[in-house]
Amino acid sequence: MFPSRYRELIACVLTVPGLVWCQLSGQVGPLSSLLEHLGLAVRLDWATFWSDPARQVSREVGYLKRLQVLDLSHNNLKEDIINELSNCSNLHVISFIYNNLTENVPSWLGSMLQLTQLLFGANNLVGTIPLSLGNISSLVEISLGRNRLEGSIPYTLGKLSNLKKLLMSSNDLSGIVPISLYNFTSIEIIDLGGNQFSGTIPSNIDLVFLNLEVLFIVQNQFTRNFPSSISNITSLTWLEIVENYFEGSIPLALGSLSDLQLFNIGANSFGSGKAHDLDFLYSLTNCTQLEFISLEANKFGGALPDVIGNFSANLDSFIVQDNQISGVIPRGIGQVISLNFLAIGKIFSRRVNTIFNKKS
């Protein structure tokens, strides 16, 4: 906490002509006498800063008409997002991540037409996502993950043609992802994990997500086949679709994903329990950046091909347990010298220690 004798000094600092950035920490009490002098500020970072013991944002922040960046993250702020922020129409970035905000996401945010980043992840926000967010065409990133939001994703978000990051994991969102969202030609990261989304992934996913790098949709209720066109999204580095209801076969052309680092399709219903279920592993040997592969808890049958010895020299983890795979463990796996974690279950006839030349 700032001693009272320092408050005049702080006020003097805040009135320096041309000041455009200020970073404060501590508890300074009522802020009206300070904030009204910050009319020229365009960036304000409040690390461990609040306006009163109840840890609520001072409403005087509405004085900052030219403010462009407001970062109030990691402050344990409580209650709602103050309406006075709507007066700061030049805001480009609002960050409230890692606080304890408990109210709805306010619909007036849709009038903040200069926003590029809207960051409210890791709070306790409730209610639905307002339709008005679709009005902010400048948005590049939406972070609403780790809250208690419910309902569906508004179809209006499909108008956000500049959006690169959509982060909504760990909420209570549900329903079918609106078809309008497949207009996100600039999107790079989609994180919808830990919700109750359902429906299918469109077969032309490669034609819309041209720049997609991360697809994280774990723990949802997506169904049917996973589209083979995923192989055409050559920018993809992270594919994680664990704990859904996908079924059928895996595309055979995955080798075109030259930047792929993580491939996790566990806990679905892929495979038929028959030979050739694992033929797609041949193409994965062309993914030279792969570090993690998990196929566990599916219906894959047949035998592990010896070609797995040609996996990426970066491969750290290979998990195939809880399937219907039989036969012997290929000796080739011992050639993957970077491998630290191997989970294959108990149905193979060759001991692992004979593959890696280890003593019993």
KEKE-3310 file (N, C-alpha, C; in steps of 0.2 Angstrom, whole numbers, plus 5000, padded with zeros to 4 digits):
npx = (5004:5003:5010:5002:5010:5016:5006:5004:5016:5014:5003:5009:5017:5008:5004:5013:5017:5012:5012:5010:5010:5007:5012:5006:5006:5000:4989:4980:4969:4954:4953:4949:4956:4968:4965:4959:4969:4975:4972:4979:4984:4987:4989:4987:4993:4989:4996:4993:4983:4970:4955:4949:4946:4937:4940:4936:4935:4939:4926:4930:4939:4933:4936:4946:4947:4955:4962:4970:4975:4970:4975:4970:4973:4976:4972:4963:4950:4933:4915:4907:4910:4913:4902:4906:4917:4913:4914:4927:4931:4941:4948:4959:4963:4957:4960:4955:4959:4961:4954:4941:4928:4911:4899:4888:4894:4895:4884:4886:4899:4899:4899:4912:4921:4935:4942:4954:4958:4950:4949:4945:4947:4948:4939:4924:4913:4896:4880:4876:4885:4886:4877:4881:4895:4898:4898:4911:4922:4935:4941:4954:4957:4948:4945:4938:4938:4938:4927:4910:4901:4886:4874:4874:4887:4886:4879:4883:4896:4902:4905:4917:4929:4943:4947:4959:4961:4951:4946:4938:4937:4932:4919:4902:4896:4886:4877:4876:4891:4890:4886:4891:4903:4912:4917:4929:4942:4954:4958:4968:4970:4959:4950:4940:4938:4932:4918:4901:4898:4891:4887:4894:4910:4913:4915:4923:4933:4946:4945:4941:4947:4961:4973:4974:4982:4981:4969:4959:4948:4943:4934:4920:4905:4906:4903:4903:4913:4930:4935:4943:4949:4956:4970:4974:4977:4990:4996:4994:4998:4995:4984:4970:4958:4952:4941:4928:4915:4919:4921:4925:4938:4955:4962:4973:4982:4989:5003:5006:5005:5017:5021:5016:5015:5009:4997:4983:4971:4963:4951:4939:4929:4936:4942:4940:4942:4949:4962:4973:4968:4977:4985:4986:4997:5009:5009:5011:5024:5030:5029:5039:5041:5034:5030:5021:5010:4995:4984:4975:4962:4952:4945:4955:4962:4971:4989:5003:5013:5030:5035:5034:5046:5052:5047:5046:5062:5060:5050:5042:5032:5022:5007:4996:4987:4973:4966:4962:4973:4985:4997:5015:5027:5034:5051:5056:5052:5062:5071:5068:5075:5072:5061:5052:5041:5031:5016:5008:4999:4994:4994:5003:5016:5029:5042:5045:5058:5066:5067:5072:5084:5087:5091:5082)
npy = (4994:5011:5024:5038:5050:5048:5050:5063:5064:5054:5059:5070:5064:5058:5069:5073:5081:5074:5061:5044:5031:5021:5012:5005:4999:4992:4998:5012:5018:5029:5034:5045:5058:5055:5048:5058:5066:5059:5061:5061:5048:5033:5020:5009:4999:4990:4982:4971:4980:4990:4999:4999:4991:4981:4977:4982:4989:5006:5018:5030:5027:5029:5042:5042:5045:5044:5032:5017:5004:4994:4985:4974:4962:4948:4952:4948:4955:4959:4956:4965:4971:4987:4999:5012:5010:5010:5023:5024:5025:5023:5012:4998:4986:4976:4969:4957:4946:4932:4935:4938:4941:4941:4943:4945:4945:4961:4968:4981:4981:4978:4991:4995:4999:4999:4989:4976:4966:4956:4951:4941:4929:4915:4919:4921:4923:4923:4918:4922:4923:4939:4945:4956:4957:4953:4965:4971:4973:4974:4965:4954:4944:4934:4930:4920:4909:4897:4901:4903:4902:4900:4893:4895:4898:4914:4917:4929:4931:4926:4937:4942:4945:4947:4940:4930:4922:4912:4909:4899:4888:4877:4880:4881:4880:4876:4866:4867:4872:4888:4889:4901:4903:4897:4906:4911:4915:4920:4914:4907:4900:4889:4886:4877:4868:4857:4859:4858:4856:4850:4841:4841:4841:4852:4846:4853:4860:4863:4873:4884:4887:4893:4896:4890:4885:4879:4867:4864:4854:4846:4835:4837:4835:4831:4823:4809:4806:4812:4825:4821:4832:4839:4836:4845:4857:4865:4873:4868:4864:4859:4847:4842:4832:4825:4814:4814:4810:4805:4795:4781:4781:4786:4800:4796:4805:4813:4816:4827:4837:4846:4853:4848:4845:4840:4827:4821:4810:4803:4793:4792:4785:4779:4769:4751:4739:4730:4724:4736:4747:4755:4761:4774:4778:4777:4788:4798:4797:4806:4818:4827:4835:4830:4828:4822:4809:4802:4789:4782:4773:4770:4761:4755:4742:4727:4727:4735:4744:4741:4753:4763:4765:4775:4787:4804:4812:4819:4814:4812:4806:4791:4784:4771:4763:4753:4749:4738:4732:4720:4707:4708:4719:4731:4730:4742:4753:4755:4763:4776:4787:4798:4795:4796:4792:4778:4770:4756:4746:4729:4718:4713:4702:4703:4708:4724:4728:4721:4727:4739:4736:4733:4727:4714)
npz = (5000:4996:5006:5013:5011:4999:4990:4984:4976:4967:4960:4954:4946:4937:4930:4921:4906:4891:4895:4891:4896:4910:4924:4938:4955:4970:4984:4982:4987:4985:4968:4960:4961:4955:4943:4935:4931:4921:4907:4895:4894:4886:4889:4902:4915:4928:4939:4952:4958:4964:4968:4981:4996:4993:4981:4968:4952:4951:4946:4941:4931:4919:4915:4907:4892:4881:4882:4877:4880:4893:4906:4918:4923:4934:4947:4956:4956:4959:4957:4945:4927:4925:4919:4916:4908:4895:4891:4887:4872:4864:4867:4863:4869:4881:4896:4908:4913:4924:4937:4948:4943:4942:4936:4921:4904:4898:4887:4881:4877:4864:4857:4857:4846:4842:4848:4848:4856:4867:4883:4894:4901:4913:4925:4934:4926:4921:4912:4895:4880:4873:4859:4853:4852:4840:4832:4833:4822:4822:4830:4835:4844:4855:4872:4882:4890:4904:4912:4918:4908:4898:4886:4868:4855:4849:4833:4827:4828:4817:4809:4811:4803:4805:4815:4825:4836:4845:4860:4871:4880:4894:4899:4900:4888:4874:4861:4843:4833:4826:4808:4803:4809:4801:4793:4796:4790:4794:4805:4818:4830:4838:4852:4860:4870:4883:4884:4879:4866:4850:4835:4819:4811:4797:4780:4772:4779:4776:4767:4773:4785:4783:4788:4800:4815:4828:4834:4846:4853:4864:4875:4871:4862:4849:4833:4821:4806:4805:4795:4780:4774:4783:4781:4772:4778:4780:4789:4801:4818:4830:4835:4843:4849:4859:4868:4862:4850:4839:4824:4813:4800:4800:4791:4777:4772:4781:4781:4775:4784:4788:4799:4810:4827:4838:4840:4845:4847:4856:4865:4858:4845:4834:4821:4817:4822:4815:4803:4795:4800:4806:4795:4793:4800:4793:4785:4794:4798:4790:4796:4802:4813:4824:4841:4850:4851:4852:4852:4860:4868:4858:4844:4836:4826:4821:4818:4825:4813:4807:4803:4812:4818:4810:4814:4819:4824:4835:4843:4858:4865:4864:4863:4863:4870:4876:4864:4851:4846:4841:4840:4838:4847:4837:4832:4827:4835:4844:4838:4839:4847:4855:4862:4877:4883:4882:4879:4878:4882:4886:4878:4869:4862:4863:4874:4881:4885:4877:4866:4868:4871:4885:4901:4909)
capx = (5000:5007:5009:4999:5014:5018:5001:5005:5021:5011:4999:5013:5020:5003:5002:5018:5014:5013:5013:5006:5010:5008:5011:5005:5005:4998:4982:4980:4963:4950:4957:4947:4961:4973:4963:4957:4975:4978:4968:4983:4987:4984:4990:4987:4994:4988:4998:4991:4981:4963:4953:4946:4947:4932:4943:4932:4938:4936:4922:4933:4942:4929:4939:4952:4944:4960:4965:4970:4976:4969:4977:4969:4974:4979:4971:4957:4945:4927:4909:4905:4914:4910:4899:4910:4922:4910:4916:4934:4929:4947:4951:4961:4964:4954:4962:4953:4961:4963:4951:4935:4922:4905:4893:4887:4898:4891:4882:4889:4906:4898:4900:4919:4923:4942:4945:4957:4959:4945:4952:4941:4948:4949:4935:4918:4908:4890:4876:4877:4889:4881:4877:4884:4902:4899:4899:4918:4925:4942:4943:4959:4957:4943:4947:4932:4939:4938:4922:4904:4896:4882:4871:4878:4891:4882:4881:4886:4904:4905:4906:4923:4934:4950:4949:4964:4961:4945:4947:4932:4937:4931:4913:4896:4893:4883:4874:4880:4895:4886:4890:4894:4910:4917:4920:4935:4948:4961:4959:4974:4969:4952:4950:4933:4938:4928:4911:4896:4897:4889:4887:4900:4915:4912:4920:4927:4936:4952:4944:4939:4952:4967:4979:4973:4988:4979:4962:4958:4940:4943:4929:4914:4901:4906:4901:4904:4920:4934:4936:4950:4952:4961:4976:4976:4978:4997:4999:4992:5004:4992:4977:4968:4951:4951:4934:4922:4911:4921:4922:4927:4945:4959:4964:4979:4987:4992:5010:5007:5005:5024:5023:5012:5019:5004:4992:4980:4964:4961:4945:4934:4927:4940:4944:4935:4945:4952:4968:4973:4966:4983:4988:4988:5004:5014:5010:5013:5032:5033:5028:5046:5041:5029:5033:5017:5005:4990:4978:4972:4955:4948:4944:4960:4964:4977:4996:5008:5018:5037:5037:5034:5053:5054:5044:5050:5067:5058:5045:5043:5027:5018:5002:4991:4984:4966:4963:4961:4979:4988:5003:5021:5029:5039:5057:5058:5051:5068:5075:5065:5079:5070:5055:5052:5034:5028:5010:5005:4994:4997:4992:5008:5020:5037:5044:5048:5065:5070:5067:5077:5091:5088:5091:5076)
capy = (5000:5017:5028:5044:5055:5047:5051:5069:5063:5050:5063:5074:5059:5057:5075:5075:5082:5069:5054:5039:5024:5021:5006:5006:4993:4994:5000:5019:5021:5033:5036:5051:5063:5053:5047:5064:5069:5055:5061:5059:5041:5028:5013:5009:4993:4990:4975:4970:4987:4990:5005:4999:4984:4976:4975:4984:4994:5013:5020:5036:5025:5032:5049:5041:5045:5042:5026:5012:4998:4993:4978:4973:4955:4945:4956:4946:4960:4955:4958:4966:4975:4993:5002:5018:5008:5011:5030:5024:5022:5022:5006:4993:4980:4976:4962:4956:4938:4930:4939:4935:4944:4936:4945:4944:4949:4966:4969:4987:4980:4979:4997:4997:4997:4999:4984:4971:4960:4956:4946:4940:4922:4914:4922:4917:4926:4919:4920:4920:4928:4944:4945:4963:4956:4953:4971:4973:4970:4974:4960:4949:4939:4934:4925:4919:4902:4896:4905:4898:4904:4895:4894:4894:4904:4919:4917:4935:4931:4925:4943:4945:4942:4948:4936:4925:4918:4911:4904:4898:4882:4876:4884:4876:4881:4870:4867:4866:4878:4891:4889:4907:4904:4894:4911:4913:4913:4922:4911:4903:4896:4888:4882:4876:4862:4857:4862:4853:4857:4844:4842:4838:4846:4852:4842:4858:4864:4866:4879:4890:4888:4892:4898:4887:4882:4875:4865:4861:4854:4841:4835:4839:4829:4831:4816:4806:4805:4818:4826:4820:4838:4842:4835:4851:4863:4863:4877:4865:4862:4856:4844:4838:4831:4820:4814:4816:4804:4804:4788:4780:4780:4792:4802:4793:4810:4817:4817:4834:4842:4846:4857:4845:4844:4836:4823:4818:4809:4798:4793:4793:4778:4778:4762:4746:4733:4726:4726:4742:4753:4760:4763:4781:4779:4777:4795:4802:4797:4812:4824:4827:4839:4827:4827:4818:4805:4798:4785:4778:4772:4770:4754:4753:4735:4726:4727:4741:4743:4743:4759:4768:4766:4781:4793:4810:4811:4823:4811:4811:4801:4787:4781:4767:4758:4753:4748:4731:4731:4714:4705:4710:4726:4732:4732:4748:4758:4756:4767:4782:4788:4803:4793:4796:4789:4773:4767:4751:4741:4722:4712:4712:4696:4705:4713:4731:4728:4717:4732:4745:4733:4734:4721:4712)
capz = (5000:4996:5011:5011:5009:4992:4985:4980:4972:4962:4956:4950:4940:4932:4926:4917:4900:4886:4898:4888:4899:4917:4927:4945:4960:4977:4985:4983:4989:4980:4962:4956:4961:4951:4936:4931:4928:4916:4901:4889:4894:4881:4891:4909:4917:4935:4942:4959:4959:4965:4971:4987:4999:4990:4975:4963:4948:4952:4941:4938:4925:4913:4913:4902:4885:4876:4884:4872:4883:4900:4908:4925:4924:4940:4952:4961:4956:4960:4955:4938:4923:4926:4913:4914:4903:4889:4889:4884:4866:4860:4869:4859:4873:4888:4899:4915:4914:4931:4942:4951:4940:4943:4932:4914:4899:4896:4879:4879:4874:4856:4855:4858:4839:4841:4851:4845:4861:4873:4887:4901:4903:4920:4930:4935:4922:4920:4907:4888:4876:4870:4851:4851:4851:4832:4829:4834:4817:4823:4835:4833:4849:4861:4877:4887:4893:4911:4916:4919:4902:4895:4879:4862:4852:4844:4825:4824:4828:4811:4805:4814:4798:4807:4821:4824:4842:4848:4866:4875:4884:4901:4901:4900:4882:4871:4854:4837:4832:4820:4802:4801:4811:4796:4789:4800:4786:4797:4812:4819:4836:4840:4858:4862:4874:4890:4884:4877:4859:4847:4828:4815:4808:4790:4776:4768:4784:4774:4763:4777:4790:4779:4792:4807:4818:4834:4834:4852:4854:4868:4880:4869:4859:4841:4831:4814:4804:4805:4788:4777:4771:4788:4779:4768:4782:4781:4794:4808:4822:4836:4833:4849:4848:4864:4872:4858:4848:4832:4822:4806:4799:4800:4784:4775:4769:4786:4781:4772:4789:4790:4805:4816:4833:4843:4837:4850:4845:4861:4868:4853:4842:4828:4819:4816:4826:4809:4800:4791:4804:4807:4789:4793:4803:4787:4783:4800:4798:4786:4800:4806:4820:4829:4848:4854:4847:4856:4849:4866:4870:4852:4842:4831:4826:4817:4821:4824:4808:4809:4800:4817:4819:4806:4817:4820:4829:4841:4846:4865:4868:4859:4867:4859:4874:4876:4858:4849:4842:4843:4837:4842:4847:4832:4835:4825:4839:4848:4834:4841:4852:4859:4865:4884:4886:4878:4883:4873:4884:4889:4873:4864:4864:4864:4879:4879:4887:4872:4860:4869:4873:4892:4905:4913)
cpx = (5004:5005:5006:5003:5017:5012:5001:5010:5018:5007:5003:5016:5015:5001:5008:5016:5016:5014:5008:5006:5011:5007:5011:5004:5004:4991:4982:4974:4959:4955:4955:4952:4967:4971:4961:4963:4978:4974:4972:4985:4983:4985:4991:4987:4993:4990:4997:4988:4973:4961:4950:4947:4942:4935:4939:4936:4935:4932:4925:4938:4939:4932:4944:4950:4949:4964:4964:4971:4975:4970:4976:4969:4977:4978:4966:4952:4938:4921:4909:4910:4910:4908:4903:4915:4920:4912:4923:4933:4935:4951:4953:4961:4961:4956:4960:4955:4963:4961:4945:4929:4917:4899:4893:4893:4894:4890:4885:4896:4905:4899:4907:4922:4930:4945:4948:4958:4954:4946:4949:4942:4949:4946:4929:4912:4902:4886:4878:4882:4885:4882:4881:4891:4903:4900:4906:4922:4933:4945:4948:4959:4951:4945:4942:4933:4939:4933:4916:4899:4892:4878:4876:4883:4887:4884:4884:4893:4907:4907:4913:4929:4941:4952:4954:4964:4954:4946:4941:4931:4934:4925:4908:4892:4891:4880:4879:4884:4891:4890:4893:4901:4915:4919:4926:4941:4955:4962:4965:4974:4962:4953:4943:4932:4934:4922:4906:4894:4895:4889:4893:4904:4914:4917:4925:4931:4943:4951:4942:4944:4959:4973:4978:4980:4986:4971:4962:4951:4939:4937:4923:4910:4900:4906:4904:4911:4923:4936:4943:4953:4957:4968:4979:4978:4986:5000:4998:4998:5001:4985:4975:4961:4949:4944:4929:4919:4913:4922:4924:4935:4948:4962:4971:4984:4989:4999:5011:5007:5013:5026:5019:5017:5015:4998:4989:4972:4961:4954:4939:4932:4931:4942:4938:4937:4948:4959:4967:4970:4971:4987:4990:4995:5009:5015:5012:5021:5034:5032:5034:5046:5037:5033:5028:5011:5001:4984:4974:4965:4950:4947:4949:4961:4970:4984:4999:5013:5025:5039:5037:5041:5056:5050:5049:5056:5065:5053:5046:5038:5023:5013:4996:4987:4976:4963:4962:4967:4982:4994:5009:5023:5034:5046:5059:5057:5057:5073:5073:5069:5077:5064:5056:5046:5031:5022:5007:5000:4998:4995:4997:5013:5027:5038:5047:5055:5069:5071:5072:5083:5092:5087:5084:5077)
cpy = (5006:5021:5035:5049:5054:5049:5057:5068:5059:5054:5068:5070:5059:5063:5077:5075:5077:5062:5050:5033:5025:5014:5007:4999:4996:4996:5007:5022:5024:5035:5042:5056:5061:5052:5053:5067:5065:5055:5060:5052:5037:5021:5013:5001:4993:4983:4976:4977:4987:4997:5005:4992:4979:4974:4976:4989:5001:5015:5027:5034:5028:5039:5048:5040:5043:5035:5021:5005:4998:4986:4978:4966:4954:4950:4954:4951:4956:4959:4960:4970:4982:4996:5008:5016:5010:5018:5030:5021:5021:5015:5001:4986:4981:4969:4962:4949:4937:4935:4935:4938:4939:4937:4943:4947:4954:4967:4976:4986:4980:4985:5000:4995:4997:4993:4979:4965:4961:4950:4945:4932:4921:4918:4918:4920:4921:4922:4918:4925:4933:4944:4951:4962:4955:4959:4974:4970:4970:4969:4955:4943:4940:4928:4925:4913:4903:4901:4900:4900:4899:4897:4893:4900:4908:4918:4924:4936:4929:4931:4945:4942:4943:4943:4930:4920:4918:4906:4904:4891:4883:4881:4879:4878:4875:4871:4866:4873:4881:4890:4895:4907:4901:4899:4914:4912:4915:4918:4907:4898:4895:4884:4882:4870:4862:4860:4856:4854:4850:4846:4839:4843:4846:4849:4847:4862:4867:4872:4885:4892:4888:4893:4895:4883:4877:4874:4861:4860:4848:4841:4839:4833:4829:4824:4815:4806:4812:4819:4825:4826:4841:4841:4841:4857:4863:4868:4874:4862:4858:4853:4840:4838:4825:4820:4817:4810:4803:4796:4787:4779:4787:4794:4799:4798:4815:4819:4824:4839:4842:4849:4854:4843:4839:4833:4819:4817:4803:4799:4795:4785:4777:4771:4757:4739:4728:4728:4732:4748:4758:4762:4770:4783:4780:4785:4800:4802:4803:4818:4824:4831:4836:4826:4822:4815:4801:4795:4781:4778:4773:4762:4752:4745:4734:4726:4733:4740:4745:4749:4764:4769:4772:4787:4798:4809:4815:4820:4809:4806:4798:4783:4778:4762:4758:4753:4741:4729:4724:4713:4707:4717:4727:4734:4739:4754:4760:4761:4775:4784:4793:4801:4792:4792:4785:4770:4762:4746:4734:4716:4710:4706:4698:4710:4719:4731:4725:4722:4737:4742:4734:4727:4720:4714)
cpz = (5000:5002:5009:5008:5002:4987:4981:4975:4966:4957:4952:4944:4935:4928:4922:4910:4895:4889:4894:4891:4906:4920:4935:4949:4967:4978:4987:4986:4983:4974:4959:4956:4957:4944:4932:4928:4922:4909:4895:4889:4889:4883:4899:4912:4925:4938:4950:4961:4959:4968:4978:4990:4996:4983:4969:4959:4949:4945:4937:4932:4918:4911:4908:4895:4880:4877:4879:4875:4890:4902:4916:4927:4931:4946:4957:4961:4956:4957:4947:4934:4923:4919:4911:4909:4896:4886:4886:4877:4861:4862:4864:4862:4879:4891:4906:4917:4921:4936:4945:4949:4940:4939:4925:4910:4897:4889:4877:4876:4866:4853:4855:4851:4838:4844:4847:4849:4866:4877:4894:4903:4911:4925:4932:4932:4921:4914:4900:4885:4872:4862:4849:4849:4843:4829:4829:4828:4817:4827:4832:4838:4854:4865:4882:4891:4901:4915:4917:4914:4900:4889:4874:4860:4848:4837:4823:4824:4822:4806:4807:4809:4800:4813:4820:4830:4845:4854:4871:4879:4891:4903:4901:4893:4878:4864:4849:4835:4825:4814:4800:4803:4806:4791:4791:4795:4789:4803:4812:4825:4838:4846:4861:4867:4880:4890:4882:4870:4855:4839:4825:4813:4800:4786:4772:4773:4781:4769:4767:4782:4787:4783:4799:4809:4824:4833:4841:4854:4859:4872:4877:4866:4852:4839:4823:4813:4804:4798:4786:4775:4776:4785:4774:4771:4784:4787:4801:4812:4828:4835:4839:4850:4853:4867:4868:4856:4841:4830:4815:4806:4799:4793:4783:4773:4774:4785:4778:4777:4792:4796:4811:4821:4838:4839:4842:4849:4850:4863:4864:4851:4835:4827:4819:4819:4821:4807:4795:4794:4805:4801:4789:4796:4798:4786:4788:4801:4794:4790:4805:4812:4825:4836:4852:4850:4852:4853:4854:4866:4863:4850:4836:4832:4822:4821:4820:4818:4810:4807:4806:4819:4815:4809:4818:4825:4835:4845:4853:4868:4863:4863:4862:4863:4873:4869:4857:4845:4845:4839:4841:4842:4842:4835:4833:4830:4844:4844:4836:4847:4857:4863:4873:4887:4881:4882:4877:4875:4886:4884:4868:4867:4864:4869:4877:4880:4881:4866:4861:4872:4881:4895:4909:4920)
residu = (MET:PHE:PRO:SER:ARG:TYR:ARG:GLU:LEU:ILE:ALA:CYS:VAL:LEU:THR:VAL:PRO:GLY:LEU:VAL:TRP:CYS:GLN:LEU:SER:GLY:GLN:VAL:GLY:PRO:LEU:SER:SER:LEU:LEU:GLU:HIS:LEU:GLY:LEU:ALA:VAL:ARG:LEU:ASP:TRP:ALA:THR:PHE:TRP:SER:ASP:PRO:ALA:ARG:GLN:VAL:SER:ARG:GLU:VAL:GLY:TYR:LEU:LYS:ARG:LEU:GLN:VAL:LEU:ASP:LEU:SER:HIS:ASN:ASN:LEU:LYS:GLU:ASP:ILE:ILE:ASN:GLU:LEU:SER:ASN:CYS:SER:ASN:LEU:HIS:VAL:ILE:SER:PHE:ILE:TYR:ASN:ASN:LEU:THR:GLU:ASN:VAL:PRO:SER:TRP:LEU:GLY:SER:MET:LEU:GLN:LEU:THR:GLN:LEU:LEU:PHE:GLY:ALA:ASN:ASN:LEU:VAL:GLY:THR:ILE:PRO:LEU:SER:LEU:GLY:ASN:ILE:SER:SER:LEU:VAL:GLU:ILE:SER:LEU:GLY:ARG:ASN:ARG:LEU:GLU:GLY:SER:ILE:PRO:TYR:THR:LEU:GLY:LYS:LEU:SER:ASN:LEU:LYS:LYS:LEU:LEU:MET:SER:SER:ASN:ASP:LEU:SER:GLY:ILE:VAL:PRO:ILE:SER:LEU:TYR:ASN:PHE:THR:SER:ILE:GLU:ILE:ILE:ASP:LEU:GLY:GLY:ASN:GLN:PHE:SER:GLY:THR:ILE:PRO:SER:ASN:ILE:ASP:LEU:VAL:PHE:LEU:ASN:LEU:GLU:VAL:LEU:PHE:ILE:VAL:GLN:ASN:GLN:PHE:THR:ARG:ASN:PHE:PRO:SER:SER:ILE:SER:ASN:ILE:THR:SER:LEU:THR:TRP:LEU:GLU:ILE:VAL:GLU:ASN:TYR:PHE:GLU:GLY:SER:ILE:PRO:LEU:ALA:LEU:GLY:SER:LEU:SER:ASP:LEU:GLN:LEU:PHE:ASN:ILE:GLY:ALA:ASN:SER:PHE:GLY:SER:GLY:LYS:ALA:HIS:ASP:LEU:ASP:PHE:LEU:TYR:SER:LEU:THR:ASN:CYS:THR:GLN:LEU:GLU:PHE:ILE:SER:LEU:GLU:ALA:ASN:LYS:PHE:GLY:GLY:ALA:LEU:PRO:ASP:VAL:ILE:GLY:ASN:PHE:SER:ALA:ASN:LEU:ASP:SER:PHE:ILE:VAL:GLN:ASP:ASN:GLN:ILE:SER:GLY:VAL:ILE:PRO:ARG:GLY:ILE:GLY:GLN:VAL:ILE:SER:LEU:ASN:PHE:LEU:ALA:ILE:GLY:LYS:ILE:PHE:SER:ARG:ARG:VAL:ASN:THR:ILE:PHE:ASN:LYS:LYS:SER)
# end
